[in-house]
Amino acid sequence: MKLHINGEERDFSEIPVPVTLAALIENLGMKADRVAVELNRDIVARDRWSATELHEGDRLEVVQFVGGGRPSRRL
């Protein structure tokens, strides 16, 4: 199955079908509690990931949250 993730086409034929959004996030090695996903221009709530099946050509935007950085300096 080919999916478009963050503008890049990727092949996931090694994942058994049906592929769920939860299975994809796990396959990508991402921590579910630090990710937001938009599927075909709709944000998918995390509690729906295991019931959301992906299909050939679906377009996903996957955003992974990261912490850190440096506090701003006040002048």
N, CA, C and O atoms as a Tripos MOL2 file, in Angstrom:
@<TRIPOS>MOLECULE
protein
  300   299    75     0     0
PROTEIN
NO_CHARGES

@<TRIPOS>ATOM
      1 N           0.8420   -1.1720    0.0000 N.3       1 MET1
      2 CA          0.0000    0.0000    0.0000 C.3       1 MET1
      3 C           0.8910    1.2390    0.0000 C.2       1 MET1
      4 O           1.8530    1.3310    0.7620 O.2       1 MET1
      5 N           0.5550    2.1740   -0.8570 N.am      2 LYS2
      6 CA          1.2970    3.4260   -0.9100 C.3       2 LYS2
      7 C           0.4800    4.5260   -0.2520 C.2       2 LYS2
      8 O          -0.7020    4.7070   -0.5440 O.2       2 LYS2
      9 N           1.1320    5.2550    0.6390 N.am      3 LEU3
     10 CA          0.5270    6.3710    1.3450 C.3       3 LEU3
     11 C           1.3940    7.6020    1.1520 C.2       3 LEU3
     12 O           2.6020    7.4890    0.9470 O.2       3 LEU3
     13 N           0.7880    8.7630    1.2170 N.am      4 HIS4
     14 CA          1.5300   10.0220    1.1540 C.3       4 HIS4
     15 C           1.6090   10.5580    2.5870 C.2       4 HIS4
     16 O           0.5940   10.9220    3.1810 O.2       4 HIS4
     17 N           2.8170   10.6020    3.1250 N.am      5 ILE5
     18 CA          3.0040   11.0770    4.5010 C.3       5 ILE5
     19 C           3.8700   12.3260    4.4590 C.2       5 ILE5
     20 O           5.0130   12.2950    4.0030 O.2       5 ILE5
     21 N           3.3070   13.4190    4.9400 N.am      6 ASN6
     22 CA          3.9860   14.7130    4.9500 C.3       6 ASN6
     23 C           4.5530   15.0510    3.5730 C.2       6 ASN6
     24 O           5.6770   15.5380    3.4500 O.2       6 ASN6
     25 N           3.7500   14.7800    2.5380 N.am      7 GLY7
     26 CA          4.1260   15.1300    1.1790 C.3       7 GLY7
     27 C           5.0140   14.1330    0.4610 C.2       7 GLY7
     28 O           5.3530   14.3450   -0.7040 O.2       7 GLY7
     29 N           5.4010   13.0530    1.1230 N.am      8 GLU8
     30 CA          6.2910   12.0520    0.5300 C.3       8 GLU8
     31 C           5.5540   10.7350    0.3620 C.2       8 GLU8
     32 O           4.9390   10.2410    1.3070 O.2       8 GLU8
     33 N           5.6100   10.1580   -0.8440 N.am      9 GLU9
     34 CA          4.9710    8.8670   -1.0620 C.3       9 GLU9
     35 C           5.8390    7.7690   -0.4570 C.2       9 GLU9
     36 O           7.0480    7.7160   -0.6810 O.2       9 GLU9
     37 N           5.1930    6.8910    0.3180 N.am     10 ARG10
     38 CA          5.9120    5.7860    0.9670 C.3      10 ARG10
     39 C           5.1460    4.4960    0.7720 C.2      10 ARG10
     40 O           3.9170    4.4890    0.7130 O.2      10 ARG10
     41 N           5.8900    3.4020    0.6710 N.am     11 ASP11
     42 CA          5.3080    2.0840    0.4340 C.3      11 ASP11
     43 C           5.2590    1.3140    1.7500 C.2      11 ASP11
     44 O           6.2750    1.1650    2.4290 O.2      11 ASP11
     45 N           4.0680    0.8240    2.1050 N.am     12 PHE12
     46 CA          3.8790    0.0640    3.3270 C.3      12 PHE12
     47 C           3.3190   -1.3140    3.0230 C.2      12 PHE12
     48 O           2.4720   -1.8210    3.7580 O.2      12 PHE12
     49 N           3.7880   -1.9210    1.9430 N.am     13 SER13
     50 CA          3.2810   -3.2330    1.5480 C.3      13 SER13
     51 C           3.6610   -4.3290    2.5370 C.2      13 SER13
     52 O           3.0690   -5.4080    2.5100 O.2      13 SER13
     53 N           4.6420   -4.0750    3.4120 N.am     14 GLU14
     54 CA          5.0380   -5.0850    4.4010 C.3      14 GLU14
     55 C           4.0760   -5.1650    5.5860 C.2      14 GLU14
     56 O           4.1310   -6.1240    6.3560 O.2      14 GLU14
     57 N           3.2040   -4.1820    5.7440 N.am     15 ILE15
     58 CA          2.2330   -4.1970    6.8360 C.3      15 ILE15
     59 C           1.0130   -4.9850    6.3650 C.2      15 ILE15
     60 O           0.4850   -4.6990    5.2910 O.2      15 ILE15
     61 N           0.5520   -5.9670    7.1390 N.am     16 PRO16
     62 CA         -0.6340   -6.7290    6.7290 C.3      16 PRO16
     63 C          -1.8840   -5.8370    6.6740 C.2      16 PRO16
     64 O          -2.0770   -4.9640    7.5190 O.2      16 PRO16
     65 N          -2.7170   -6.0750    5.6710 N.am     17 VAL17
     66 CA         -3.9510   -5.3070    5.5280 C.3      17 VAL17
     67 C          -5.0670   -5.9600    6.3080 C.2      17 VAL17
     68 O          -5.0220   -7.1800    6.4700 O.2      17 VAL17
     69 N          -6.0550   -5.2600    6.8000 N.am     18 PRO18
     70 CA         -6.1840   -3.8210    6.6800 C.3      18 PRO18
     71 C          -5.2120   -3.0910    7.6110 C.2      18 PRO18
     72 O          -4.9290   -3.5470    8.7190 O.2      18 PRO18
     73 N          -4.7160   -1.9630    7.1420 N.am     19 VAL19
     74 CA         -3.7900   -1.1410    7.9200 C.3      19 VAL19
     75 C          -4.6020   -0.0830    8.6490 C.2      19 VAL19
     76 O          -5.3580    0.6690    8.0350 O.2      19 VAL19
     77 N          -4.4380   -0.0360    9.9500 N.am     20 THR20
     78 CA         -5.1140    1.0050   10.7230 C.3      20 THR20
     79 C          -4.1280    2.1350   10.9890 C.2      20 THR20
     80 O          -2.9150    1.9640   10.8700 O.2      20 THR20
     81 N          -4.6580    3.2620   11.3410 N.am     21 LEU21
     82 CA         -3.8160    4.4060   11.6840 C.3      21 LEU21
     83 C          -2.9380    4.0770   12.8840 C.2      21 LEU21
     84 O          -1.7700    4.4650   12.9190 O.2      21 LEU21
     85 N          -3.4820    3.3710   13.8610 N.am     22 ALA22
     86 CA         -2.6940    2.9700   15.0330 C.3      22 ALA22
     87 C          -1.5150    2.0890   14.6300 C.2      22 ALA22
     88 O          -0.4090    2.2680   15.1380 O.2      22 ALA22
     89 N          -1.7430    1.1360   13.7160 N.am     23 ALA23
     90 CA         -0.6760    0.2440   13.2500 C.3      23 ALA23
     91 C           0.3900    1.0230   12.4950 C.2      23 ALA23
     92 O           1.5800    0.7340   12.6260 O.2      23 ALA23
     93 N          -0.0240    2.0040   11.7110 N.am     24 LEU24
     94 CA          0.9420    2.8130   10.9680 C.3      24 LEU24
     95 C           1.8420    3.5960   11.9160 C.2      24 LEU24
     96 O           3.0610    3.6020   11.7470 O.2      24 LEU24
     97 N           1.2560    4.2560   12.9070 N.am     25 ILE25
     98 CA          2.0410    5.0460   13.8580 C.3      25 ILE25
     99 C           3.0290    4.1410   14.5800 C.2      25 ILE25
    100 O           4.1790    4.5260   14.7900 O.2      25 ILE25
    101 N           2.5980    2.9480   14.9610 N.am     26 GLU26
    102 CA          3.4960    1.9890   15.6070 C.3      26 GLU26
    103 C           4.6110    1.5800   14.6500 C.2      26 GLU26
    104 O           5.7740    1.5160   15.0470 O.2      26 GLU26
    105 N           4.2680    1.3040   13.3940 N.am     27 ASN27
    106 CA          5.2660    0.9220   12.3910 C.3      27 ASN27
    107 C           6.2850    2.0260   12.1610 C.2      27 ASN27
    108 O           7.4530    1.7460   11.8890 O.2      27 ASN27
    109 N           5.8600    3.2670   12.2670 N.am     28 LEU28
    110 CA          6.7730    4.3950   12.0950 C.3      28 LEU28
    111 C           7.6500    4.6290   13.3200 C.2      28 LEU28
    112 O           8.5660    5.4500   13.2850 O.2      28 LEU28
    113 N           7.3680    3.9020   14.4100 N.am     29 GLY29
    114 CA          8.1690    4.0280   15.6270 C.3      29 GLY29
    115 C           7.8910    5.2950   16.4140 C.2      29 GLY29
    116 O           8.7480    5.7710   17.1580 O.2      29 GLY29
    117 N           6.7110    5.8330   16.2540 N.am     30 MET30
    118 CA          6.3590    7.0570   16.9640 C.3      30 MET30
    119 C           5.5540    6.7430   18.2170 C.2      30 MET30
    120 O           4.8310    5.7490   18.2700 O.2      30 MET30
    121 N           5.6880    7.5950   19.2150 N.am     31 LYS31
    122 CA          4.9130    7.4460   20.4450 C.3      31 LYS31
    123 C           3.5580    8.1120   20.2410 C.2      31 LYS31
    124 O           3.4720    9.3100   19.9740 O.2      31 LYS31
    125 N           2.5090    7.3170   20.3720 N.am     32 ALA32
    126 CA          1.1560    7.7960   20.0830 C.3      32 ALA32
    127 C           0.7590    9.0240   20.8940 C.2      32 ALA32
    128 O          -0.0080    9.8580   20.4130 O.2      32 ALA32
    129 N           1.2670    9.1440   22.1050 N.am     33 ASP33
    130 CA          0.8730   10.2800   22.9380 C.3      33 ASP33
    131 C           1.6030   11.5710   22.5640 C.2      33 ASP33
    132 O           1.3610   12.6190   23.1650 O.2      33 ASP33
    133 N           2.4920   11.4960   21.5770 N.am     34 ARG34
    134 CA          3.2380   12.6790   21.1440 C.3      34 ARG34
    135 C           3.0240   12.9920   19.6670 C.2      34 ARG34
    136 O           3.8470   13.6630   19.0430 O.2      34 ARG34
    137 N           1.9200   12.5050   19.1110 N.am     35 VAL35
    138 CA          1.6740   12.6390   17.6810 C.3      35 VAL35
    139 C           0.2470   13.1300   17.4350 C.2      35 VAL35
    140 O          -0.6810   12.7690   18.1590 O.2      35 VAL35
    141 N           0.0910   13.9520   16.4120 N.am     36 ALA36
    142 CA         -1.2200   14.3400   15.9040 C.3      36 ALA36
    143 C          -1.2600   13.9620   14.4270 C.2      36 ALA36
    144 O          -0.2520   14.0680   13.7270 O.2      36 ALA36
    145 N          -2.4160   13.5260   13.9590 N.am     37 VAL37
    146 CA         -2.5220   13.0490   12.5790 C.3      37 VAL37
    147 C          -3.7190   13.6730   11.8740 C.2      37 VAL37
    148 O          -4.8240   13.7500   12.4110 O.2      37 VAL37
    149 N          -3.4540   14.1150   10.6480 N.am     38 GLU38
    150 CA         -4.4970   14.5830    9.7540 C.3      38 GLU38
    151 C          -4.5660   13.5870    8.5990 C.2      38 GLU38
    152 O          -3.5520   13.3090    7.9580 O.2      38 GLU38
    153 N          -5.7380   13.0580    8.3360 N.am     39 LEU39
    154 CA         -5.9440   12.0870    7.2690 C.3      39 LEU39
    155 C          -6.8730   12.6970    6.2330 C.2      39 LEU39
    156 O          -8.0320   12.9980    6.5170 O.2      39 LEU39
    157 N          -6.3490   12.8730    5.0300 N.am     40 ASN40
    158 CA         -7.1380   13.4720    3.9450 C.3      40 ASN40
    159 C          -7.8150   14.7700    4.3830 C.2      40 ASN40
    160 O          -8.9950   15.0010    4.1160 O.2      40 ASN40
    161 N          -7.0470   15.5930    5.0520 N.am     41 ARG41
    162 CA         -7.4490   16.9330    5.5050 C.3      41 ARG41
    163 C          -8.3830   16.9630    6.7100 C.2      41 ARG41
    164 O          -8.9350   18.0120    7.0410 O.2      41 ARG41
    165 N          -8.5620   15.8230    7.3650 N.am     42 ASP42
    166 CA         -9.3720   15.7760    8.5920 C.3      42 ASP42
    167 C          -8.5060   15.2770    9.7430 C.2      42 ASP42
    168 O          -7.8170   14.2660    9.6140 O.2      42 ASP42
    169 N          -8.5430   15.9820   10.8590 N.am     43 ILE43
    170 CA         -7.8030   15.5350   12.0380 C.3      43 ILE43
    171 C          -8.5230   14.3240   12.6200 C.2      43 ILE43
    172 O          -9.7470   14.3180   12.7580 O.2      43 ILE43
    173 N          -7.7470   13.3030   12.9560 N.am     44 VAL44
    174 CA         -8.3130   12.0690   13.5110 C.3      44 VAL44
    175 C          -7.9930   12.0270   15.0030 C.2      44 VAL44
    176 O          -6.8280   12.0670   15.3980 O.2      44 VAL44
    177 N          -9.0230   11.9460   15.8150 N.am     45 ALA45
    178 CA         -8.8420   11.8520   17.2660 C.3      45 ALA45
    179 C          -8.1110   10.5520   17.6060 C.2      45 ALA45
    180 O          -8.3660    9.5100   17.0010 O.2      45 ALA45
    181 N          -7.2210   10.6240   18.5560 N.am     46 ARG46
    182 CA         -6.3970    9.4690   18.9350 C.3      46 ARG46
    183 C          -7.2390    8.2510   19.2970 C.2      46 ARG46
    184 O          -6.8410    7.1250   19.0000 O.2      46 ARG46
    185 N          -8.3720    8.4450   19.9190 N.am     47 ASP47
    186 CA         -9.2020    7.3040   20.3160 C.3      47 ASP47
    187 C          -9.8800    6.6230   19.1230 C.2      47 ASP47
    188 O         -10.5280    5.5920   19.2990 O.2      47 ASP47
    189 N          -9.7440    7.1760   17.9160 N.am     48 ARG48
    190 CA        -10.3040    6.5860   16.6970 C.3      48 ARG48
    191 C          -9.2410    5.8960   15.8270 C.2      48 ARG48
    192 O          -9.5750    5.2790   14.8150 O.2      48 ARG48
    193 N          -7.9720    5.9990   16.2180 N.am     49 TRP49
    194 CA         -6.8900    5.4650   15.3940 C.3      49 TRP49
    195 C          -7.0240    3.9710   15.1330 C.2      49 TRP49
    196 O          -6.8070    3.5280   14.0050 O.2      49 TRP49
    197 N          -7.3710    3.1910   16.1370 N.am     50 SER50
    198 CA         -7.4440    1.7360   15.9590 C.3      50 SER50
    199 C          -8.6200    1.3310   15.0690 C.2      50 SER50
    200 O          -8.6240    0.2240   14.5310 O.2      50 SER50
    201 N          -9.6020    2.1930   14.9070 N.am     51 ALA51
    202 CA        -10.7650    1.8860   14.0650 C.3      51 ALA51
    203 C         -10.6740    2.5550   12.6880 C.2      51 ALA51
    204 O         -11.5430    2.3550   11.8390 O.2      51 ALA51
    205 N          -9.6210    3.3480   12.4710 N.am     52 THR52
    206 CA         -9.4820    4.0820   11.2160 C.3      52 THR52
    207 C          -8.5920    3.3060   10.2550 C.2      52 THR52
    208 O          -7.3770    3.2340   10.4360 O.2      52 THR52
    209 N          -9.2130    2.7240    9.2290 N.am     53 GLU53
    210 CA         -8.4620    1.9780    8.2270 C.3      53 GLU53
    211 C          -7.9250    2.9190    7.1610 C.2      53 GLU53
    212 O          -8.5940    3.8660    6.7480 O.2      53 GLU53
    213 N          -6.7060    2.6400    6.7250 N.am     54 LEU54
    214 CA         -6.0780    3.4360    5.6780 C.3      54 LEU54
    215 C          -6.2450    2.7390    4.3400 C.2      54 LEU54
    216 O          -6.3560    1.5150    4.2660 O.2      54 LEU54
    217 N          -6.2600    3.5410    3.2860 N.am     55 HIS55
    218 CA         -6.4820    3.0220    1.9380 C.3      55 HIS55
    219 C          -5.4080    3.5550    0.9970 C.2      55 HIS55
    220 O          -4.8070    4.6020    1.2360 O.2      55 HIS55
    221 N          -5.1880    2.8180   -0.0630 N.am     56 GLU56
    222 CA         -4.2160    3.1920   -1.0860 C.3      56 GLU56
    223 C          -4.3800    4.6610   -1.4670 C.2      56 GLU56
    224 O          -5.4790    5.1130   -1.7880 O.2      56 GLU56
    225 N          -3.2660    5.4000   -1.4270 N.am     57 GLY57
    226 CA         -3.2720    6.7970   -1.8510 C.3      57 GLY57
    227 C          -3.7060    7.8010   -0.8080 C.2      57 GLY57
    228 O          -3.7250    9.0000   -1.0860 O.2      57 GLY57
    229 N          -4.0600    7.3420    0.4040 N.am     58 ASP58
    230 CA         -4.4350    8.2930    1.4540 C.3      58 ASP58
    231 C          -3.2980    9.2760    1.6990 C.2      58 ASP58
    232 O          -2.1210    8.9490    1.5440 O.2      58 ASP58
    233 N          -3.6790   10.4810    2.0830 N.am     59 ARG59
    234 CA         -2.7020   11.5400    2.3770 C.3      59 ARG59
    235 C          -2.7690   11.8670    3.8730 C.2      59 ARG59
    236 O          -3.8200   12.1970    4.4230 O.2      59 ARG59
    237 N          -1.6010   11.7590    4.4960 N.am     60 LEU60
    238 CA         -1.5180   12.0070    5.9360 C.3      60 LEU60
    239 C          -0.5010   13.1000    6.2220 C.2      60 LEU60
    240 O           0.5340   13.2010    5.5630 O.2      60 LEU60
    241 N          -0.8140   13.9010    7.2040 N.am     61 GLU61
    242 CA          0.1510   14.8260    7.7890 C.3      61 GLU61
    243 C           0.3310   14.3500    9.2200 C.2      61 GLU61
    244 O          -0.6270   14.2950    9.9920 O.2      61 GLU61
    245 N           1.5500   14.0120    9.5650 N.am     62 VAL62
    246 CA          1.8530   13.4940   10.8960 C.3      62 VAL62
    247 C           2.7890   14.4800   11.5760 C.2      62 VAL62
    248 O           3.8740   14.7700   11.0720 O.2      62 VAL62
    249 N           2.3650   14.9880   12.7160 N.am     63 VAL63
    250 CA          3.1480   15.9620   13.4690 C.3      63 VAL63
    251 C           3.5410   15.3330   14.7890 C.2      63 VAL63
    252 O           2.6960   14.8800   15.5610 O.2      63 VAL63
    253 N           4.8550   15.3170   15.0330 N.am     64 GLN64
    254 CA          5.3590   14.7560   16.2900 C.3      64 GLN64
    255 C           5.7930   15.9000   17.1850 C.2      64 GLN64
    256 O           6.5780   16.7580   16.7820 O.2      64 GLN64
    257 N           5.2770   15.9030   18.3970 N.am     65 PHE65
    258 CA          5.6000   16.9550   19.3460 C.3      65 PHE65
    259 C           6.9130   16.6350   20.0410 C.2      65 PHE65
    260 O           7.1590   15.4950   20.4340 O.2      65 PHE65
    261 N           7.7470   17.6450   20.1870 N.am     66 VAL66
    262 CA          9.0140   17.4770   20.8930 C.3      66 VAL66
    263 C           9.1430   18.5770   21.9270 C.2      66 VAL66
    264 O           8.6810   19.7000   21.7260 O.2      66 VAL66
    265 N           9.7700   18.2430   23.0200 N.am     67 GLY67
    266 CA          9.9990   19.2260   24.0700 C.3      67 GLY67
    267 C          11.4090   19.7590   23.9700 C.2      67 GLY67
    268 O          12.1940   19.3350   23.1220 O.2      67 GLY67
    269 N          11.7060   20.6600   24.8160 N.am     68 GLY68
    270 CA         13.0690   21.1850   24.8450 C.3      68 GLY68
    271 C          13.1060   22.6190   24.3900 C.2      68 GLY68
    272 O          12.1090   23.3400   24.4190 O.2      68 GLY68
    273 N          14.2640   23.0000   23.9780 N.am     69 GLY69
    274 CA         14.4590   24.3790   23.5650 C.3      69 GLY69
    275 C          15.0670   25.1850   24.6930 C.2      69 GLY69
    276 O          15.3420   24.6610   25.7730 O.2      69 GLY69
    277 N          15.2670   26.4250   24.4400 N.am     70 ARG70
    278 CA         15.8640   27.2900   25.4360 C.3      70 ARG70
    279 C          14.8660   28.3820   25.7950 C.2      70 ARG70
    280 O          14.2250   28.9520   24.9120 O.2      70 ARG70
    281 N          14.7290   28.6750   27.0810 N.am     71 PRO71
    282 CA         13.8100   29.7420   27.4640 C.3      71 PRO71
    283 C          14.2580   31.0680   26.8560 C.2      71 PRO71
    284 O          15.4520   31.3160   26.6930 O.2      71 PRO71
    285 N          13.3030   31.8990   26.5310 N.am     72 SER72
    286 CA         13.6600   33.2010   25.9700 C.3      72 SER72
    287 C          14.2190   34.0990   27.0610 C.2      72 SER72
    288 O          13.8420   33.9970   28.2280 O.2      72 SER72
    289 N          15.1100   34.9670   26.6620 N.am     73 ARG73
    290 CA         15.6890   35.9190   27.6180 C.3      73 ARG73
    291 C          14.8530   37.1810   27.6270 C.2      73 ARG73
    292 O          14.4550   37.6880   26.5780 O.2      73 ARG73
    293 N          14.6030   37.6620   28.7740 N.am     74 ARG74
    294 CA         13.8920   38.9320   28.8860 C.3      74 ARG74
    295 C          14.9150   40.0480   29.0010 C.2      74 ARG74
    296 O          15.8960   39.9490   29.7380 O.2      74 ARG74
    297 N          14.6650   41.0840   28.2720 N.am     75 LEU75
    298 CA         15.5930   42.2400   28.3130 C.3      75 LEU75
    299 C          15.1190   43.2820   29.2660 C.2      75 LEU75
    300 O          15.7700   44.3140   29.4260 O.2      75 LEU75
@<TRIPOS>BOND
     1     1     2 1
     2     2     3 1
     3     3     4 2
     4     3     5 am
     5     5     6 1
     6     6     7 1
     7     7     8 2
     8     7     9 am
     9     9    10 1
    10    10    11 1
    11    11    12 2
    12    11    13 am
    13    13    14 1
    14    14    15 1
    15    15    16 2
    16    15    17 am
    17    17    18 1
    18    18    19 1
    19    19    20 2
    20    19    21 am
    21    21    22 1
    22    22    23 1
    23    23    24 2
    24    23    25 am
    25    25    26 1
    26    26    27 1
    27    27    28 2
    28    27    29 am
    29    29    30 1
    30    30    31 1
    31    31    32 2
    32    31    33 am
    33    33    34 1
    34    34    35 1
    35    35    36 2
    36    35    37 am
    37    37    38 1
    38    38    39 1
    39    39    40 2
    40    39    41 am
    41    41    42 1
    42    42    43 1
    43    43    44 2
    44    43    45 am
    45    45    46 1
    46    46    47 1
    47    47    48 2
    48    47    49 am
    49    49    50 1
    50    50    51 1
    51    51    52 2
    52    51    53 am
    53    53    54 1
    54    54    55 1
    55    55    56 2
    56    55    57 am
    57    57    58 1
    58    58    59 1
    59    59    60 2
    60    59    61 am
    61    61    62 1
    62    62    63 1
    63    63    64 2
    64    63    65 am
    65    65    66 1
    66    66    67 1
    67    67    68 2
    68    67    69 am
    69    69    70 1
    70    70    71 1
    71    71    72 2
    72    71    73 am
    73    73    74 1
    74    74    75 1
    75    75    76 2
    76    75    77 am
    77    77    78 1
    78    78    79 1
    79    79    80 2
    80    79    81 am
    81    81    82 1
    82    82    83 1
    83    83    84 2
    84    83    85 am
    85    85    86 1
    86    86    87 1
    87    87    88 2
    88    87    89 am
    89    89    90 1
    90    90    91 1
    91    91    92 2
    92    91    93 am
    93    93    94 1
    94    94    95 1
    95    95    96 2
    96    95    97 am
    97    97    98 1
    98    98    99 1
    99    99   100 2
   100    99   101 am
   101   101   102 1
   102   102   103 1
   103   103   104 2
   104   103   105 am
   105   105   106 1
   106   106   107 1
   107   107   108 2
   108   107   109 am
   109   109   110 1
   110   110   111 1
   111   111   112 2
   112   111   113 am
   113   113   114 1
   114   114   115 1
   115   115   116 2
   116   115   117 am
   117   117   118 1
   118   118   119 1
   119   119   120 2
   120   119   121 am
   121   121   122 1
   122   122   123 1
   123   123   124 2
   124   123   125 am
   125   125   126 1
   126   126   127 1
   127   127   128 2
   128   127   129 am
   129   129   130 1
   130   130   131 1
   131   131   132 2
   132   131   133 am
   133   133   134 1
   134   134   135 1
   135   135   136 2
   136   135   137 am
   137   137   138 1
   138   138   139 1
   139   139   140 2
   140   139   141 am
   141   141   142 1
   142   142   143 1
   143   143   144 2
   144   143   145 am
   145   145   146 1
   146   146   147 1
   147   147   148 2
   148   147   149 am
   149   149   150 1
   150   150   151 1
   151   151   152 2
   152   151   153 am
   153   153   154 1
   154   154   155 1
   155   155   156 2
   156   155   157 am
   157   157   158 1
   158   158   159 1
   159   159   160 2
   160   159   161 am
   161   161   162 1
   162   162   163 1
   163   163   164 2
   164   163   165 am
   165   165   166 1
   166   166   167 1
   167   167   168 2
   168   167   169 am
   169   169   170 1
   170   170   171 1
   171   171   172 2
   172   171   173 am
   173   173   174 1
   174   174   175 1
   175   175   176 2
   176   175   177 am
   177   177   178 1
   178   178   179 1
   179   179   180 2
   180   179   181 am
   181   181   182 1
   182   182   183 1
   183   183   184 2
   184   183   185 am
   185   185   186 1
   186   186   187 1
   187   187   188 2
   188   187   189 am
   189   189   190 1
   190   190   191 1
   191   191   192 2
   192   191   193 am
   193   193   194 1
   194   194   195 1
   195   195   196 2
   196   195   197 am
   197   197   198 1
   198   198   199 1
   199   199   200 2
   200   199   201 am
   201   201   202 1
   202   202   203 1
   203   203   204 2
   204   203   205 am
   205   205   206 1
   206   206   207 1
   207   207   208 2
   208   207   209 am
   209   209   210 1
   210   210   211 1
   211   211   212 2
   212   211   213 am
   213   213   214 1
   214   214   215 1
   215   215   216 2
   216   215   217 am
   217   217   218 1
   218   218   219 1
   219   219   220 2
   220   219   221 am
   221   221   222 1
   222   222   223 1
   223   223   224 2
   224   223   225 am
   225   225   226 1
   226   226   227 1
   227   227   228 2
   228   227   229 am
   229   229   230 1
   230   230   231 1
   231   231   232 2
   232   231   233 am
   233   233   234 1
   234   234   235 1
   235   235   236 2
   236   235   237 am
   237   237   238 1
   238   238   239 1
   239   239   240 2
   240   239   241 am
   241   241   242 1
   242   242   243 1
   243   243   244 2
   244   243   245 am
   245   245   246 1
   246   246   247 1
   247   247   248 2
   248   247   249 am
   249   249   250 1
   250   250   251 1
   251   251   252 2
   252   251   253 am
   253   253   254 1
   254   254   255 1
   255   255   256 2
   256   255   257 am
   257   257   258 1
   258   258   259 1
   259   259   260 2
   260   259   261 am
   261   261   262 1
   262   262   263 1
   263   263   264 2
   264   263   265 am
   265   265   266 1
   266   266   267 1
   267   267   268 2
   268   267   269 am
   269   269   270 1
   270   270   271 1
   271   271   272 2
   272   271   273 am
   273   273   274 1
   274   274   275 1
   275   275   276 2
   276   275   277 am
   277   277   278 1
   278   278   279 1
   279   279   280 2
   280   279   281 am
   281   281   282 1
   282   282   283 1
   283   283   284 2
   284   283   285 am
   285   285   286 1
   286   286   287 1
   287   287   288 2
   288   287   289 am
   289   289   290 1
   290   290   291 1
   291   291   292 2
   292   291   293 am
   293   293   294 1
   294   294   295 1
   295   295   296 2
   296   295   297 am
   297   297   298 1
   298   298   299 1
   299   299   300 2
@<TRIPOS>SUBSTRUCTURE
     1 MET1         2 RESIDUE 1 A MET
     2 LYS2         6 RESIDUE 1 A LYS
     3 LEU3        10 RESIDUE 1 A LEU
     4 HIS4        14 RESIDUE 1 A HIS
     5 ILE5        18 RESIDUE 1 A ILE
     6 ASN6        22 RESIDUE 1 A ASN
     7 GLY7        26 RESIDUE 1 A GLY
     8 GLU8        30 RESIDUE 1 A GLU
     9 GLU9        34 RESIDUE 1 A GLU
    10 ARG10       38 RESIDUE 1 A ARG
    11 ASP11       42 RESIDUE 1 A ASP
    12 PHE12       46 RESIDUE 1 A PHE
    13 SER13       50 RESIDUE 1 A SER
    14 GLU14       54 RESIDUE 1 A GLU
    15 ILE15       58 RESIDUE 1 A ILE
    16 PRO16       62 RESIDUE 1 A PRO
    17 VAL17       66 RESIDUE 1 A VAL
    18 PRO18       70 RESIDUE 1 A PRO
    19 VAL19       74 RESIDUE 1 A VAL
    20 THR20       78 RESIDUE 1 A THR
    21 LEU21       82 RESIDUE 1 A LEU
    22 ALA22       86 RESIDUE 1 A ALA
    23 ALA23       90 RESIDUE 1 A ALA
    24 LEU24       94 RESIDUE 1 A LEU
    25 ILE25       98 RESIDUE 1 A ILE
    26 GLU26      102 RESIDUE 1 A GLU
    27 ASN27      106 RESIDUE 1 A ASN
    28 LEU28      110 RESIDUE 1 A LEU
    29 GLY29      114 RESIDUE 1 A GLY
    30 MET30      118 RESIDUE 1 A MET
    31 LYS31      122 RESIDUE 1 A LYS
    32 ALA32      126 RESIDUE 1 A ALA
    33 ASP33      130 RESIDUE 1 A ASP
    34 ARG34      134 RESIDUE 1 A ARG
    35 VAL35      138 RESIDUE 1 A VAL
    36 ALA36      142 RESIDUE 1 A ALA
    37 VAL37      146 RESIDUE 1 A VAL
    38 GLU38      150 RESIDUE 1 A GLU
    39 LEU39      154 RESIDUE 1 A LEU
    40 ASN40      158 RESIDUE 1 A ASN
    41 ARG41      162 RESIDUE 1 A ARG
    42 ASP42      166 RESIDUE 1 A ASP
    43 ILE43      170 RESIDUE 1 A ILE
    44 VAL44      174 RESIDUE 1 A VAL
    45 ALA45      178 RESIDUE 1 A ALA
    46 ARG46      182 RESIDUE 1 A ARG
    47 ASP47      186 RESIDUE 1 A ASP
    48 ARG48      190 RESIDUE 1 A ARG
    49 TRP49      194 RESIDUE 1 A TRP
    50 SER50      198 RESIDUE 1 A SER
    51 ALA51      202 RESIDUE 1 A ALA
    52 THR52      206 RESIDUE 1 A THR
    53 GLU53      210 RESIDUE 1 A GLU
    54 LEU54      214 RESIDUE 1 A LEU
    55 HIS55      218 RESIDUE 1 A HIS
    56 GLU56      222 RESIDUE 1 A GLU
    57 GLY57      226 RESIDUE 1 A GLY
    58 ASP58      230 RESIDUE 1 A ASP
    59 ARG59      234 RESIDUE 1 A ARG
    60 LEU60      238 RESIDUE 1 A LEU
    61 GLU61      242 RESIDUE 1 A GLU
    62 VAL62      246 RESIDUE 1 A VAL
    63 VAL63      250 RESIDUE 1 A VAL
    64 GLN64      254 RESIDUE 1 A GLN
    65 PHE65      258 RESIDUE 1 A PHE
    66 VAL66      262 RESIDUE 1 A VAL
    67 GLY67      266 RESIDUE 1 A GLY
    68 GLY68      270 RESIDUE 1 A GLY
    69 GLY69      274 RESIDUE 1 A GLY
    70 ARG70      278 RESIDUE 1 A ARG
    71 PRO71      282 RESIDUE 1 A PRO
    72 SER72      286 RESIDUE 1 A SER
    73 ARG73      290 RESIDUE 1 A ARG
    74 ARG74      294 RESIDUE 1 A ARG
    75 LEU75      298 RESIDUE 1 A LEU
